Amino acid sequence: MFKIIVCIKQVPMVSELPWDSKTGTLKRELAQGMMDPASRRALEAALRIKEDRAGEDQETHITVISMGPEMAREILYEAKALGADNGVLLSDRKMAGADTFLTSFILAEYIKKESPDFDLLLCGSQTSDSETAQVGPQLAGELLIPAMGYVQSIELDDGMVRVQRHVDDFMELLEMDLPGLLTIDQGAYSPRYVALEGIERAFHTDDIRTVNAGDLGLDRDFNALKDSPTRIIDVYSPATRKENQVLKGAVKKVVGQLFDEYGKIISGAMGKDLKTHDHEGAK
Amino acid sequence: MDFMPCYKHQLIRKTVKEFAENEIKPRVSELDRDSEFPFDIIEKMKPLNYFGLQVPGEFGGADLDTISYAIVVEEISRVSAAIGLCVTVHNSVGIYPILKFGTREQQECFIPAMAAGESIGAFCLTEANAGSDAGGVETSAQKIEDEYVINGTKIFVTNGGVCGTILVFAVTEGERDLANVFIVEKERPGFSVGEIEDLCGMRANPVSSLFFEDCRVPVENLLGKSGQGLKIGLAALDAGRIGIAAQALGIAQAAFEDSVSYARERQQFNKPIAKFQTIQNYLADMATRIDASRLLLYRAAAVKDSGKSFSAEASMAKLHCSATARKVTDLAVQIHGGYGYSKEYDVERYFRDAKVTEIYEGTSEIQKMVIARHILNQPS
């Protein structure tokens, strides 16, 4: 039996997310949740490994783990509908507000306690809501296992894994011993659509386990929000400032004005020194 | 009473929405313009169980409850009412009567291929002289030894151009004229498909006439008991009405969403038209009608799943959802002004697609007859 754990996260559905332009923040409370796109690719990688191995009559078991509020249960059902075998929801008010450091710690505590015999741990390279790309590598650090990021293809080979990833202008082919952790690149493993039959099946058996801070043996006064070393100072959308300036008047006058004011920018864009043209003479 | 959607229904909506937006939406205008049935999209829908929505797992279906079924049809129709029509007709009036009235042998013979989408279902009742008046059906079935010989012409058959398994409403000649429903496979000699209709809306669905000329089927293809035709037809239409109500709701929802975003963007008198009270009134009216329609629809679906008679509830849902679709698409065009009358904008298509939801699967007038009959049949 080859055991895969996939860590998935629920993120706000940004396409439907109201954006408060005055404060520059997302109105998260109004957002619908969805499975983070990179997490979904990590799950897809696990499903393809399972299918390939099933073709050779070899068993594979996929556990999906998510840390989040109760509503994150929905993506665990979705993962089951896609073909995961069971789901775990790490959910507790004490875990709320965890930064990447404590998220990795909590995930590692669960895995050490409940699934220490895993072979492969998969994460998305980075989540669409915070884009830190830190949880995967930090989780490997907590578990003291090897890790590789931004993986595009995986091949299993007797106790190790051979992966490809795109780095700058070349492809890397790497090998790593198992158990180990891989994060799946955002462009790899295009996820499948959920079959409706899978959804009905996912809800037939209630094998999504909820685990709280007490179950993990975390300190009674553990408080992720307070204990997280990361502080978010500000969240803002990068402002792009565009201002249109309309030049009015006779053609001769506005062309002159255009070159006077923007000549340097235009010559820069064209890669030509426009000063060689004597527009001064046109005046 | 819980009005909040459960995780399952939320997930079904997201799943179908994602498929429809990614796979159908980019091509929907072109399919409408060219009256093209999208075989390639249908291929992608097959393995995802869109053709076996409520079929039990043993026959390869998704085994969904009826609210889930309504959500699926609503979300497909929100993007393409014509493909939504294909799905709902296939599942409700194509498959449902065989599941409800068919023998085990008939189910084993026909359902797996239909659930896999390999054989598209059609239901044909309407004829040149028989529509709302089902009693006027002239297509005949004569029993000769162990076969029925079917003769007649059916018109306005949804999925007609692509159907593989057809439920045919016919009158059996004999001592008494009995209404019956026969399962006809498209390969039967004597069966042929007419021209695809040039319709106002639903243009990507190959609606056509079907011809039966000495078309012979074995007696095993009679659905239910002899003489049960009317009962089967009415049961099929009750189920079909939930599907058409869902389709109408999907059209209305799409028209509403487009109107909200257009009203926010369109500037007149130096401000977005959404700032004008008239437009706000329109949007509030649209939203309220849609919400009421959705509640009626899900109620009808829940009653069906409870195993109770859902005929009146289905008629109310269909009556209200189709009226909503027509009203909301009308207002959507109005909000869009001249652009709404142009094929450049989707509301023009919604407007054309909406009208027929008040006509097929029983006209609005027939729905009122059904509802009134239920009221007056109650003990006083």
Interface residues (C-beta under 8 A of the other chain):
Chain A: Q32 M34 R73 E74 Y77 E78 A81 Y193 V194 A195 L196 E197 I199 E200 F203
Chain B: Y7 K8 Q10 L11 I12 K14 T15 V16 E18 F19 K44 P47 L48 N49 Y50 G52 L53 G57 G61 A62 D63 L64 S68 V72
